[in-house]
């Protein structure tokens, strides 16, 4: 009766698996998140007076004043709210607010 010796795992098996895990993590998590952050930064730098925007809270309005860190948004006639620029989540096409 011959006895079989259990196979020894390769010493490269663990580093290869960790490398594969890192590559998958980079493509599925880190890369898309950094891409979204870059797009949001570009959006914030492009905001100007007259743009129609939506905040993270869902408030839609027209930008009436832009400073370095803050944006004043007119949500209805004679009602102006101040937000940090980071609170702006998206810009809307011109005329969207009139359609609402």
HELIX and SHEET records of a PDB file:
HELIX    1   1 UNK A   13  UNK A   25  1                                  13    
HELIX    2   2 UNK A   26  UNK A   30  3                                   5    
HELIX    3   3 UNK A   31  UNK A   45  1                                  15    
HELIX    4   4 UNK A   85  UNK A   87  5                                   3    
HELIX    5   5 UNK A   96  UNK A   99  1                                   4    
SHEET    1   A 5 UNK A  79  UNK A  84  0                                        
SHEET    2   A 5 UNK A  70  UNK A  76 -1                                        
SHEET    3   A 5 UNK A  60  UNK A  66 -1                                        
SHEET    4   A 5 UNK A  52  UNK A  55 -1                                        
SHEET    5   A 5 UNK A  88  UNK A  92 -1                                        
END                                                                             
